[in-house]
Amino acid sequence: MEFNQPKGIYQQIADQVKERIAGGEWTTGDRIPSVREMAVTLGVNPNTVTRSYQTLLENEIIENRRGIGYFVAEKARERIMNEMKKYFIGEELPRLFRMMRKMGMDVKELVSIYESFNMEAKV
């Protein structure tokens, strides 16, 4: 955890859970660490983890099976990916486009760079 970040610790924990799901580490139906387990692992107050899990529950990323624990909800990865795309399109792309305009880059140049990037990733 980054205790000096502008993003709240509970948000960082929720983001960490979402990253694990998006990355395929945890899949639909997998049990995730209990509040206590997560708090001990991260060195934070259990109330902070509870707040994170509550946010994830409200967004249908995880589900609580009473007496058993927390699990990755059905379609959680899909919801996370949609959220990430929405953020990327609304926040990151406009920044990229502004920078491209400042540098005099056009879309064709960007496509060429993107294609090279993808070729390297396949190797």
Backbone atoms as SQL, in Angstrom:
CREATE TABLE atoms (id INTEGER PRIMARY KEY, chain TEXT, resi INTEGER, resn TEXT, atom TEXT, x REAL, y REAL, z REAL);
INSERT INTO atoms VALUES
  (1, 'A', 1, 'MET', 'N', 0.825, -1.173, 0.000),
  (2, 'A', 1, 'MET', 'CA', 0.000, 0.000, 0.000),
  (3, 'A', 1, 'MET', 'C', 0.874, 1.243, 0.000),
  (4, 'A', 2, 'GLU', 'N', 0.392, 2.216, -0.739),
  (5, 'A', 2, 'GLU', 'CA', 1.061, 3.511, -0.812),
  (6, 'A', 2, 'GLU', 'C', 0.313, 4.451, 0.128),
  (7, 'A', 3, 'PHE', 'N', 0.811, 4.612, 1.333),
  (8, 'A', 3, 'PHE', 'CA', 0.103, 5.392, 2.334),
  (9, 'A', 3, 'PHE', 'C', 0.155, 6.897, 2.067),
  (10, 'A', 4, 'ASN', 'N', 1.032, 7.331, 1.165),
  (11, 'A', 4, 'ASN', 'CA', 1.142, 8.755, 0.869),
  (12, 'A', 4, 'ASN', 'C', 0.522, 9.117, -0.481),
  (13, 'A', 5, 'GLN', 'N', -0.260, 8.227, -1.052),
  (14, 'A', 5, 'GLN', 'CA', -0.908, 8.501, -2.333),
  (15, 'A', 5, 'GLN', 'C', -2.188, 9.298, -2.127),
  (16, 'A', 6, 'PRO', 'N', -2.586, 10.068, -3.158),
  (17, 'A', 6, 'PRO', 'CA', -3.829, 10.830, -3.029),
  (18, 'A', 6, 'PRO', 'C', -5.065, 9.911, -2.989),
  (19, 'A', 7, 'LYS', 'N', -4.938, 8.710, -3.520),
  (20, 'A', 7, 'LYS', 'CA', -6.046, 7.757, -3.517),
  (21, 'A', 7, 'LYS', 'C', -6.112, 7.082, -2.148),
  (22, 'A', 8, 'GLY', 'N', -7.309, 6.974, -1.596),
  (23, 'A', 8, 'GLY', 'CA', -7.480, 6.364, -0.282),
  (24, 'A', 8, 'GLY', 'C', -7.009, 4.922, -0.250),
  (25, 'A', 9, 'ILE', 'N', -6.591, 4.469, 0.925),
  (26, 'A', 9, 'ILE', 'CA', -6.088, 3.104, 1.076),
  (27, 'A', 9, 'ILE', 'C', -7.168, 2.101, 0.695),
  (28, 'A', 10, 'TYR', 'N', -8.409, 2.353, 1.087),
  (29, 'A', 10, 'TYR', 'CA', -9.473, 1.407, 0.766),
  (30, 'A', 10, 'TYR', 'C', -9.656, 1.299, -0.750),
  (31, 'A', 11, 'GLN', 'N', -9.455, 2.424, -1.469),
  (32, 'A', 11, 'GLN', 'CA', -9.562, 2.404, -2.930),
  (33, 'A', 11, 'GLN', 'C', -8.392, 1.630, -3.541),
  (34, 'A', 12, 'GLN', 'N', -7.215, 1.781, -2.963),
  (35, 'A', 12, 'GLN', 'CA', -6.048, 1.052, -3.440),
  (36, 'A', 12, 'GLN', 'C', -6.246, -0.452, -3.266),
  (37, 'A', 13, 'ILE', 'N', -6.843, -0.850, -2.148),
  (38, 'A', 13, 'ILE', 'CA', -7.104, -2.267, -1.904),
  (39, 'A', 13, 'ILE', 'C', -8.117, -2.784, -2.924),
  (40, 'A', 14, 'ALA', 'N', -9.189, -2.028, -3.141),
  (41, 'A', 14, 'ALA', 'CA', -10.191, -2.427, -4.130),
  (42, 'A', 14, 'ALA', 'C', -9.551, -2.536, -5.514),
  (43, 'A', 15, 'ASP', 'N', -8.695, -1.591, -5.859),
  (44, 'A', 15, 'ASP', 'CA', -8.005, -1.628, -7.151),
  (45, 'A', 15, 'ASP', 'C', -7.115, -2.870, -7.263),
  (46, 'A', 16, 'GLN', 'N', -6.459, -3.204, -6.181),
  (47, 'A', 16, 'GLN', 'CA', -5.590, -4.383, -6.160),
  (48, 'A', 16, 'GLN', 'C', -6.398, -5.664, -6.403),
  (49, 'A', 17, 'VAL', 'N', -7.553, -5.758, -5.773),
  (50, 'A', 17, 'VAL', 'CA', -8.427, -6.916, -5.986),
  (51, 'A', 17, 'VAL', 'C', -8.871, -6.958, -7.444),
  (52, 'A', 18, 'LYS', 'N', -9.280, -5.816, -7.970),
  (53, 'A', 18, 'LYS', 'CA', -9.729, -5.755, -9.371),
  (54, 'A', 18, 'LYS', 'C', -8.602, -6.125, -10.328),
  (55, 'A', 19, 'GLU', 'N', -7.380, -5.700, -10.036),
  (56, 'A', 19, 'GLU', 'CA', -6.243, -6.044, -10.889),
  (57, 'A', 19, 'GLU', 'C', -6.008, -7.551, -10.905),
  (58, 'A', 20, 'ARG', 'N', -6.156, -8.186, -9.762),
  (59, 'A', 20, 'ARG', 'CA', -5.961, -9.641, -9.696),
  (60, 'A', 20, 'ARG', 'C', -7.032, -10.371, -10.499),
  (61, 'A', 21, 'ILE', 'N', -8.244, -9.841, -10.458),
  (62, 'A', 21, 'ILE', 'CA', -9.335, -10.454, -11.225),
  (63, 'A', 21, 'ILE', 'C', -9.132, -10.180, -12.714),
  (64, 'A', 22, 'ALA', 'N', -8.827, -8.948, -13.065),
  (65, 'A', 22, 'ALA', 'CA', -8.618, -8.585, -14.472),
  (66, 'A', 22, 'ALA', 'C', -7.450, -9.357, -15.071),
  (67, 'A', 23, 'GLY', 'N', -6.425, -9.594, -14.278),
  (68, 'A', 23, 'GLY', 'CA', -5.242, -10.309, -14.743),
  (69, 'A', 23, 'GLY', 'C', -5.403, -11.817, -14.773),
  (70, 'A', 24, 'GLY', 'N', -6.548, -12.311, -14.294),
  (71, 'A', 24, 'GLY', 'CA', -6.804, -13.745, -14.330),
  (72, 'A', 24, 'GLY', 'C', -6.278, -14.531, -13.142),
  (73, 'A', 25, 'GLU', 'N', -5.681, -13.836, -12.171),
  (74, 'A', 25, 'GLU', 'CA', -5.176, -14.523, -10.983),
  (75, 'A', 25, 'GLU', 'C', -6.335, -15.118, -10.174),
  (76, 'A', 26, 'TRP', 'N', -7.421, -14.343, -10.085),
  (77, 'A', 26, 'TRP', 'CA', -8.644, -14.819, -9.436),
  (78, 'A', 26, 'TRP', 'C', -9.746, -14.833, -10.487),
  (79, 'A', 27, 'THR', 'N', -10.494, -15.927, -10.561),
  (80, 'A', 27, 'THR', 'CA', -11.561, -16.042, -11.554),
  (81, 'A', 27, 'THR', 'C', -12.907, -16.264, -10.870),
  (82, 'A', 28, 'THR', 'N', -13.959, -16.228, -11.663),
  (83, 'A', 28, 'THR', 'CA', -15.321, -16.390, -11.143),
  (84, 'A', 28, 'THR', 'C', -15.401, -17.578, -10.199),
  (85, 'A', 29, 'GLY', 'N', -15.936, -17.322, -9.010),
  (86, 'A', 29, 'GLY', 'CA', -16.123, -18.375, -8.018),
  (87, 'A', 29, 'GLY', 'C', -14.960, -18.602, -7.085),
  (88, 'A', 30, 'ASP', 'N', -13.800, -18.001, -7.381),
  (89, 'A', 30, 'ASP', 'CA', -12.639, -18.155, -6.498),
  (90, 'A', 30, 'ASP', 'C', -12.882, -17.420, -5.188),
  (91, 'A', 31, 'ARG', 'N', -12.449, -18.045, -4.110),
  (92, 'A', 31, 'ARG', 'CA', -12.514, -17.393, -2.803),
  (93, 'A', 31, 'ARG', 'C', -11.370, -16.396, -2.727),
  (94, 'A', 32, 'ILE', 'N', -11.664, -15.211, -2.203),
  (95, 'A', 32, 'ILE', 'CA', -10.617, -14.216, -1.987),
  (96, 'A', 32, 'ILE', 'C', -10.325, -14.166, -0.490),
  (97, 'A', 33, 'PRO', 'N', -9.196, -13.581, -0.096),
  (98, 'A', 33, 'PRO', 'CA', -8.856, -13.545, 1.330),
  (99, 'A', 33, 'PRO', 'C', -9.953, -12.869, 2.164),
  (100, 'A', 34, 'SER', 'N', -10.119, -13.373, 3.372),
  (101, 'A', 34, 'SER', 'CA', -11.073, -12.764, 4.297),
  (102, 'A', 34, 'SER', 'C', -10.599, -11.364, 4.650),
  (103, 'A', 35, 'VAL', 'N', -11.472, -10.603, 5.257),
  (104, 'A', 35, 'VAL', 'CA', -11.117, -9.249, 5.690),
  (105, 'A', 35, 'VAL', 'C', -9.890, -9.305, 6.584),
  (106, 'A', 36, 'ARG', 'N', -9.909, -10.204, 7.543),
  (107, 'A', 36, 'ARG', 'CA', -8.790, -10.320, 8.489),
  (108, 'A', 36, 'ARG', 'C', -7.503, -10.727, 7.766),
  (109, 'A', 37, 'GLU', 'N', -7.599, -11.716, 6.883),
  (110, 'A', 37, 'GLU', 'CA', -6.409, -12.160, 6.136),
  (111, 'A', 37, 'GLU', 'C', -5.809, -11.017, 5.319),
  (112, 'A', 38, 'MET', 'N', -6.669, -10.303, 4.622),
  (113, 'A', 38, 'MET', 'CA', -6.202, -9.205, 3.782),
  (114, 'A', 38, 'MET', 'C', -5.584, -8.099, 4.638),
  (115, 'A', 39, 'ALA', 'N', -6.216, -7.783, 5.762),
  (116, 'A', 39, 'ALA', 'CA', -5.700, -6.732, 6.647),
  (117, 'A', 39, 'ALA', 'C', -4.310, -7.087, 7.171),
  (118, 'A', 40, 'VAL', 'N', -4.134, -8.328, 7.581),
  (119, 'A', 40, 'VAL', 'CA', -2.828, -8.765, 8.087),
  (120, 'A', 40, 'VAL', 'C', -1.782, -8.721, 6.977),
  (121, 'A', 41, 'THR', 'N', -2.146, -9.238, 5.799),
  (122, 'A', 41, 'THR', 'CA', -1.219, -9.260, 4.666),
  (123, 'A', 41, 'THR', 'C', -0.759, -7.860, 4.291),
  (124, 'A', 42, 'LEU', 'N', -1.686, -6.906, 4.283),
  (125, 'A', 42, 'LEU', 'CA', -1.365, -5.542, 3.854),
  (126, 'A', 42, 'LEU', 'C', -0.927, -4.626, 4.984),
  (127, 'A', 43, 'GLY', 'N', -1.107, -5.072, 6.214),
  (128, 'A', 43, 'GLY', 'CA', -0.732, -4.250, 7.353),
  (129, 'A', 43, 'GLY', 'C', -1.631, -3.048, 7.543),
  (130, 'A', 44, 'VAL', 'N', -2.934, -3.266, 7.329),
  (131, 'A', 44, 'VAL', 'CA', -3.906, -2.180, 7.483),
  (132, 'A', 44, 'VAL', 'C', -4.990, -2.605, 8.469),
  (133, 'A', 45, 'ASN', 'N', -5.800, -1.653, 8.858),
  (134, 'A', 45, 'ASN', 'CA', -6.907, -1.900, 9.773),
  (135, 'A', 45, 'ASN', 'C', -7.988, -2.721, 9.055),
  (136, 'A', 46, 'PRO', 'N', -8.550, -3.723, 9.712),
  (137, 'A', 46, 'PRO', 'CA', -9.623, -4.518, 9.097),
  (138, 'A', 46, 'PRO', 'C', -10.806, -3.668, 8.618),
  (139, 'A', 47, 'ASN', 'N', -11.084, -2.550, 9.296),
  (140, 'A', 47, 'ASN', 'CA', -12.176, -1.681, 8.867),
  (141, 'A', 47, 'ASN', 'C', -11.921, -1.108, 7.476),
  (142, 'A', 48, 'THR', 'N', -10.658, -0.871, 7.165),
  (143, 'A', 48, 'THR', 'CA', -10.296, -0.359, 5.845),
  (144, 'A', 48, 'THR', 'C', -10.591, -1.406, 4.774),
  (145, 'A', 49, 'VAL', 'N', -10.242, -2.645, 5.049),
  (146, 'A', 49, 'VAL', 'CA', -10.520, -3.744, 4.110),
  (147, 'A', 49, 'VAL', 'C', -12.027, -3.932, 3.982),
  (148, 'A', 50, 'THR', 'N', -12.741, -3.836, 5.087),
  (149, 'A', 50, 'THR', 'CA', -14.202, -3.959, 5.047),
  (150, 'A', 50, 'THR', 'C', -14.789, -2.910, 4.114),
  (151, 'A', 51, 'ARG', 'N', -14.291, -1.701, 4.202),
  (152, 'A', 51, 'ARG', 'CA', -14.775, -0.622, 3.316),
  (153, 'A', 51, 'ARG', 'C', -14.481, -0.947, 1.850),
  (154, 'A', 52, 'SER', 'N', -13.299, -1.483, 1.580),
  (155, 'A', 52, 'SER', 'CA', -12.934, -1.887, 0.211),
  (156, 'A', 52, 'SER', 'C', -13.879, -2.965, -0.290),
  (157, 'A', 53, 'TYR', 'N', -14.093, -3.980, 0.522),
  (158, 'A', 53, 'TYR', 'CA', -14.948, -5.093, 0.124),
  (159, 'A', 53, 'TYR', 'C', -16.386, -4.624, -0.077),
  (160, 'A', 54, 'GLN', 'N', -16.828, -3.675, 0.744),
  (161, 'A', 54, 'GLN', 'CA', -18.181, -3.142, 0.584),
  (162, 'A', 54, 'GLN', 'C', -18.333, -2.467, -0.780),
  (163, 'A', 55, 'THR', 'N', -17.331, -1.704, -1.170),
  (164, 'A', 55, 'THR', 'CA', -17.334, -1.058, -2.488),
  (165, 'A', 55, 'THR', 'C', -17.382, -2.102, -3.594),
  (166, 'A', 56, 'LEU', 'N', -16.582, -3.153, -3.453),
  (167, 'A', 56, 'LEU', 'CA', -16.554, -4.217, -4.454),
  (168, 'A', 56, 'LEU', 'C', -17.878, -4.983, -4.495),
  (169, 'A', 57, 'LEU', 'N', -18.498, -5.159, -3.335),
  (170, 'A', 57, 'LEU', 'CA', -19.818, -5.805, -3.280),
  (171, 'A', 57, 'LEU', 'C', -20.856, -4.964, -4.013),
  (172, 'A', 58, 'GLU', 'N', -20.844, -3.663, -3.746),
  (173, 'A', 58, 'GLU', 'CA', -21.811, -2.754, -4.366),
  (174, 'A', 58, 'GLU', 'C', -21.670, -2.721, -5.885),
  (175, 'A', 59, 'ASN', 'N', -20.440, -2.923, -6.362),
  (176, 'A', 59, 'ASN', 'CA', -20.173, -2.907, -7.801),
  (177, 'A', 59, 'ASN', 'C', -20.240, -4.304, -8.421),
  (178, 'A', 60, 'GLU', 'N', -20.684, -5.269, -7.632),
  (179, 'A', 60, 'GLU', 'CA', -20.860, -6.659, -8.076),
  (180, 'A', 60, 'GLU', 'C', -19.582, -7.275, -8.621),
  (181, 'A', 61, 'ILE', 'N', -18.462, -6.934, -7.984),
  (182, 'A', 61, 'ILE', 'CA', -17.176, -7.508, -8.335),
  (183, 'A', 61, 'ILE', 'C', -16.933, -8.754, -7.479),
  (184, 'A', 62, 'ILE', 'N', -17.352, -8.683, -6.231),
  (185, 'A', 62, 'ILE', 'CA', -17.268, -9.832, -5.336),
  (186, 'A', 62, 'ILE', 'C', -18.644, -10.083, -4.743),
  (187, 'A', 63, 'GLU', 'N', -18.789, -11.258, -4.149),
  (188, 'A', 63, 'GLU', 'CA', -20.033, -11.586, -3.452),
  (189, 'A', 63, 'GLU', 'C', -19.688, -12.207, -2.106),
  (190, 'A', 64, 'ASN', 'N', -20.567, -12.000, -1.154),
  (191, 'A', 64, 'ASN', 'CA', -20.374, -12.529, 0.182),
  (192, 'A', 64, 'ASN', 'C', -21.285, -13.737, 0.357),
  (193, 'A', 65, 'ARG', 'N', -20.691, -14.868, 0.635),
  (194, 'A', 65, 'ARG', 'CA', -21.464, -16.065, 0.966),
  (195, 'A', 65, 'ARG', 'C', -21.358, -16.227, 2.476),
  (196, 'A', 66, 'ARG', 'N', -22.419, -15.833, 3.124),
  (197, 'A', 66, 'ARG', 'CA', -22.415, -15.789, 4.592),
  (198, 'A', 66, 'ARG', 'C', -21.900, -17.081, 5.208),
  (199, 'A', 67, 'GLY', 'N', -20.963, -16.883, 6.136),
  (200, 'A', 67, 'GLY', 'CA', -20.385, -18.012, 6.841),
  (201, 'A', 67, 'GLY', 'C', -19.289, -18.725, 6.071),
  (202, 'A', 68, 'ILE', 'N', -19.122, -18.377, 4.798),
  (203, 'A', 68, 'ILE', 'CA', -18.101, -19.043, 3.981),
  (204, 'A', 68, 'ILE', 'C', -16.994, -18.074, 3.604),
  (205, 'A', 69, 'GLY', 'N', -17.374, -16.870, 3.171),
  (206, 'A', 69, 'GLY', 'CA', -16.366, -15.884, 2.808),
  (207, 'A', 69, 'GLY', 'C', -16.754, -15.082, 1.579),
  (208, 'A', 70, 'TYR', 'N', -15.755, -14.417, 1.027),
  (209, 'A', 70, 'TYR', 'CA', -15.947, -13.579, -0.159),
  (210, 'A', 70, 'TYR', 'C', -15.423, -14.311, -1.384),
  (211, 'A', 71, 'PHE', 'N', -16.154, -14.145, -2.490),
  (212, 'A', 71, 'PHE', 'CA', -15.818, -14.832, -3.724),
  (213, 'A', 71, 'PHE', 'C', -15.924, -13.876, -4.900),
  (214, 'A', 72, 'VAL', 'N', -15.193, -14.189, -5.969),
  (215, 'A', 72, 'VAL', 'CA', -15.267, -13.401, -7.195),
  (216, 'A', 72, 'VAL', 'C', -16.639, -13.641, -7.816),
  (217, 'A', 73, 'ALA', 'N', -17.348, -12.563, -8.077),
  (218, 'A', 73, 'ALA', 'CA', -18.702, -12.639, -8.627),
  (219, 'A', 73, 'ALA', 'C', -18.675, -13.014, -10.104),
  (220, 'A', 74, 'GLU', 'N', -19.803, -13.561, -10.550),
  (221, 'A', 74, 'GLU', 'CA', -19.965, -13.869, -11.958),
  (222, 'A', 74, 'GLU', 'C', -19.893, -12.563, -12.759),
  (223, 'A', 75, 'LYS', 'N', -19.220, -12.588, -13.861),
  (224, 'A', 75, 'LYS', 'CA', -19.039, -11.445, -14.765),
  (225, 'A', 75, 'LYS', 'C', -18.223, -10.306, -14.141),
  (226, 'A', 76, 'ALA', 'N', -17.498, -10.591, -13.058),
  (227, 'A', 76, 'ALA', 'CA', -16.682, -9.554, -12.418),
  (228, 'A', 76, 'ALA', 'C', -15.609, -9.028, -13.363),
  (229, 'A', 77, 'ARG', 'N', -14.933, -9.944, -14.050),
  (230, 'A', 77, 'ARG', 'CA', -13.869, -9.523, -14.971),
  (231, 'A', 77, 'ARG', 'C', -14.449, -8.640, -16.072),
  (232, 'A', 78, 'GLU', 'N', -15.597, -9.009, -16.594),
  (233, 'A', 78, 'GLU', 'CA', -16.254, -8.216, -17.642),
  (234, 'A', 78, 'GLU', 'C', -16.580, -6.814, -17.129),
  (235, 'A', 79, 'ARG', 'N', -17.087, -6.721, -15.913),
  (236, 'A', 79, 'ARG', 'CA', -17.413, -5.413, -15.326),
  (237, 'A', 79, 'ARG', 'C', -16.149, -4.564, -15.151),
  (238, 'A', 80, 'ILE', 'N', -15.093, -5.208, -14.685),
  (239, 'A', 80, 'ILE', 'CA', -13.828, -4.495, -14.479),
  (240, 'A', 80, 'ILE', 'C', -13.279, -3.994, -15.810),
  (241, 'A', 81, 'MET', 'N', -13.300, -4.850, -16.818),
  (242, 'A', 81, 'MET', 'CA', -12.775, -4.465, -18.128),
  (243, 'A', 81, 'MET', 'C', -13.584, -3.306, -18.709),
  (244, 'A', 82, 'ASN', 'N', -14.892, -3.338, -18.551),
  (245, 'A', 82, 'ASN', 'CA', -15.735, -2.231, -19.028),
  (246, 'A', 82, 'ASN', 'C', -15.396, -0.941, -18.297),
  (247, 'A', 83, 'GLU', 'N', -15.181, -1.042, -16.997),
  (248, 'A', 83, 'GLU', 'CA', -14.801, 0.130, -16.194),
  (249, 'A', 83, 'GLU', 'C', -13.451, 0.677, -16.655),
  (250, 'A', 84, 'MET', 'N', -12.503, -0.232, -16.918),
  (251, 'A', 84, 'MET', 'CA', -11.173, 0.184, -17.371),
  (252, 'A', 84, 'MET', 'C', -11.247, 0.861, -18.741),
  (253, 'A', 85, 'LYS', 'N', -12.048, 0.301, -19.643),
  (254, 'A', 85, 'LYS', 'CA', -12.200, 0.897, -20.977),
  (255, 'A', 85, 'LYS', 'C', -12.815, 2.285, -20.876),
  (256, 'A', 86, 'LYS', 'N', -13.837, 2.410, -20.040),
  (257, 'A', 86, 'LYS', 'CA', -14.505, 3.700, -19.872),
  (258, 'A', 86, 'LYS', 'C', -13.508, 4.743, -19.346),
  (259, 'A', 87, 'TYR', 'N', -12.706, 4.369, -18.372),
  (260, 'A', 87, 'TYR', 'CA', -11.693, 5.277, -17.828),
  (261, 'A', 87, 'TYR', 'C', -10.666, 5.626, -18.904),
  (262, 'A', 88, 'PHE', 'N', -10.183, 4.616, -19.623),
  (263, 'A', 88, 'PHE', 'CA', -9.173, 4.830, -20.648),
  (264, 'A', 88, 'PHE', 'C', -9.669, 5.788, -21.730),
  (265, 'A', 89, 'ILE', 'N', -10.874, 5.554, -22.196),
  (266, 'A', 89, 'ILE', 'CA', -11.442, 6.394, -23.256),
  (267, 'A', 89, 'ILE', 'C', -11.726, 7.809, -22.755),
  (268, 'A', 90, 'GLY', 'N', -12.202, 7.921, -21.535),
  (269, 'A', 90, 'GLY', 'CA', -12.569, 9.226, -20.997),
  (270, 'A', 90, 'GLY', 'C', -11.420, 10.037, -20.434),
  (271, 'A', 91, 'GLU', 'N', -10.365, 9.360, -19.958),
  (272, 'A', 91, 'GLU', 'CA', -9.270, 10.068, -19.283),
  (273, 'A', 91, 'GLU', 'C', -7.929, 9.966, -20.010),
  (274, 'A', 92, 'GLU', 'N', -7.519, 8.765, -20.337),
  (275, 'A', 92, 'GLU', 'CA', -6.186, 8.552, -20.907),
  (276, 'A', 92, 'GLU', 'C', -6.092, 8.973, -22.375),
  (277, 'A', 93, 'LEU', 'N', -7.059, 8.568, -23.186),
  (278, 'A', 93, 'LEU', 'CA', -7.004, 8.922, -24.611),
  (279, 'A', 93, 'LEU', 'C', -7.006, 10.427, -24.855),
  (280, 'A', 94, 'PRO', 'N', -7.850, 11.196, -24.165),
  (281, 'A', 94, 'PRO', 'CA', -7.782, 12.649, -24.380),
  (282, 'A', 94, 'PRO', 'C', -6.398, 13.228, -24.070),
  (283, 'A', 95, 'ARG', 'N', -5.741, 12.722, -23.014),
  (284, 'A', 95, 'ARG', 'CA', -4.378, 13.169, -22.693),
  (285, 'A', 95, 'ARG', 'C', -3.413, 12.814, -23.819),
  (286, 'A', 96, 'LEU', 'N', -3.542, 11.574, -24.307),
  (287, 'A', 96, 'LEU', 'CA', -2.700, 11.121, -25.408),
  (288, 'A', 96, 'LEU', 'C', -2.919, 11.981, -26.651),
  (289, 'A', 97, 'PHE', 'N', -4.165, 12.242, -26.983),
  (290, 'A', 97, 'PHE', 'CA', -4.476, 13.041, -28.166),
  (291, 'A', 97, 'PHE', 'C', -3.946, 14.469, -28.035),
  (292, 'A', 98, 'ARG', 'N', -4.027, 15.040, -26.834),
  (293, 'A', 98, 'ARG', 'CA', -3.485, 16.390, -26.623),
  (294, 'A', 98, 'ARG', 'C', -1.971, 16.399, -26.834),
  (295, 'A', 99, 'MET', 'N', -1.297, 15.370, -26.310),
  (296, 'A', 99, 'MET', 'CA', 0.154, 15.272, -26.482),
  (297, 'A', 99, 'MET', 'C', 0.516, 15.084, -27.947),
  (298, 'A', 100, 'MET', 'N', -0.235, 14.255, -28.640),
  (299, 'A', 100, 'MET', 'CA', 0.016, 14.032, -30.073),
  (300, 'A', 100, 'MET', 'C', -0.115, 15.338, -30.840),
  (301, 'A', 101, 'ARG', 'N', -1.142, 16.097, -30.516),
  (302, 'A', 101, 'ARG', 'CA', -1.375, 17.379, -31.198),
  (303, 'A', 101, 'ARG', 'C', -0.196, 18.331, -30.938),
  (304, 'A', 102, 'LYS', 'N', 0.279, 18.374, -29.678),
  (305, 'A', 102, 'LYS', 'CA', 1.414, 19.246, -29.335),
  (306, 'A', 102, 'LYS', 'C', 2.673, 18.851, -30.090),
  (307, 'A', 103, 'MET', 'N', 2.856, 17.548, -30.292),
  (308, 'A', 103, 'MET', 'CA', 4.066, 17.056, -30.964),
  (309, 'A', 103, 'MET', 'C', 3.915, 16.962, -32.471),
  (310, 'A', 104, 'GLY', 'N', 2.731, 17.260, -32.976),
  (311, 'A', 104, 'GLY', 'CA', 2.509, 17.204, -34.408),
  (312, 'A', 104, 'GLY', 'C', 2.396, 15.790, -34.952),
  (313, 'A', 105, 'MET', 'N', 2.018, 14.841, -34.085),
  (314, 'A', 105, 'MET', 'CA', 1.856, 13.452, -34.528),
  (315, 'A', 105, 'MET', 'C', 0.462, 13.255, -35.103),
  (316, 'A', 106, 'ASP', 'N', 0.365, 12.360, -36.076),
  (317, 'A', 106, 'ASP', 'CA', -0.955, 12.016, -36.590),
  (318, 'A', 106, 'ASP', 'C', -1.282, 10.571, -36.234),
  (319, 'A', 107, 'VAL', 'N', -2.495, 10.182, -36.514),
  (320, 'A', 107, 'VAL', 'CA', -2.981, 8.851, -36.147),
  (321, 'A', 107, 'VAL', 'C', -2.205, 7.763, -36.888),
  (322, 'A', 108, 'LYS', 'N', -1.826, 8.022, -38.129),
  (323, 'A', 108, 'LYS', 'CA', -1.068, 7.024, -38.901),
  (324, 'A', 108, 'LYS', 'C', 0.235, 6.668, -38.199),
  (325, 'A', 109, 'GLU', 'N', 0.914, 7.666, -37.667),
  (326, 'A', 109, 'GLU', 'CA', 2.166, 7.425, -36.945),
  (327, 'A', 109, 'GLU', 'C', 1.900, 6.603, -35.685),
  (328, 'A', 110, 'LEU', 'N', 0.837, 6.927, -34.998),
  (329, 'A', 110, 'LEU', 'CA', 0.469, 6.189, -33.797),
  (330, 'A', 110, 'LEU', 'C', 0.136, 4.737, -34.134),
  (331, 'A', 111, 'VAL', 'N', -0.592, 4.514, -35.216),
  (332, 'A', 111, 'VAL', 'CA', -0.946, 3.157, -35.635),
  (333, 'A', 111, 'VAL', 'C', 0.320, 2.354, -35.928),
  (334, 'A', 112, 'SER', 'N', 1.280, 2.970, -36.583),
  (335, 'A', 112, 'SER', 'CA', 2.544, 2.306, -36.900),
  (336, 'A', 112, 'SER', 'C', 3.275, 1.893, -35.615),
  (337, 'A', 113, 'ILE', 'N', 3.320, 2.795, -34.663),
  (338, 'A', 113, 'ILE', 'CA', 3.969, 2.502, -33.377),
  (339, 'A', 113, 'ILE', 'C', 3.221, 1.385, -32.658),
  (340, 'A', 114, 'TYR', 'N', 1.906, 1.449, -32.685),
  (341, 'A', 114, 'TYR', 'CA', 1.072, 0.427, -32.046),
  (342, 'A', 114, 'TYR', 'C', 1.315, -0.943, -32.675),
  (343, 'A', 115, 'GLU', 'N', 1.389, -0.998, -33.991),
  (344, 'A', 115, 'GLU', 'CA', 1.625, -2.261, -34.678),
  (345, 'A', 115, 'GLU', 'C', 3.003, -2.827, -34.325),
  (346, 'A', 116, 'SER', 'N', 4.019, -1.971, -34.243),
  (347, 'A', 116, 'SER', 'CA', 5.355, -2.412, -33.835),
  (348, 'A', 116, 'SER', 'C', 5.324, -2.956, -32.412),
  (349, 'A', 117, 'PHE', 'N', 4.617, -2.273, -31.560),
  (350, 'A', 117, 'PHE', 'CA', 4.481, -2.703, -30.164),
  (351, 'A', 117, 'PHE', 'C', 3.870, -4.092, -30.095),
  (352, 'A', 118, 'ASN', 'N', 2.821, -4.316, -30.855),
  (353, 'A', 118, 'ASN', 'CA', 2.144, -5.617, -30.867),
  (354, 'A', 118, 'ASN', 'C', 3.033, -6.712, -31.422),
  (355, 'A', 119, 'MET', 'N', 3.843, -6.392, -32.410),
  (356, 'A', 119, 'MET', 'CA', 4.770, -7.387, -32.972),
  (357, 'A', 119, 'MET', 'C', 5.795, -7.804, -31.929),
  (358, 'A', 120, 'GLU', 'N', 6.302, -6.832, -31.155),
  (359, 'A', 120, 'GLU', 'CA', 7.276, -7.129, -30.099),
  (360, 'A', 120, 'GLU', 'C', 6.645, -7.976, -29.009),
  (361, 'A', 121, 'ALA', 'N', 5.388, -7.718, -28.706),
  (362, 'A', 121, 'ALA', 'CA', 4.702, -8.446, -27.645),
  (363, 'A', 121, 'ALA', 'C', 4.490, -9.910, -28.019),
  (364, 'A', 122, 'LYS', 'N', 4.385, -10.203, -29.298),
  (365, 'A', 122, 'LYS', 'CA', 4.156, -11.575, -29.756),
  (366, 'A', 122, 'LYS', 'C', 5.425, -12.424, -29.681),
  (367, 'A', 123, 'VAL', 'N', 6.579, -11.759, -29.640),
  (368, 'A', 123, 'VAL', 'CA', 7.859, -12.487, -29.635),
  (369, 'A', 123, 'VAL', 'C', 8.186, -12.990, -28.276);
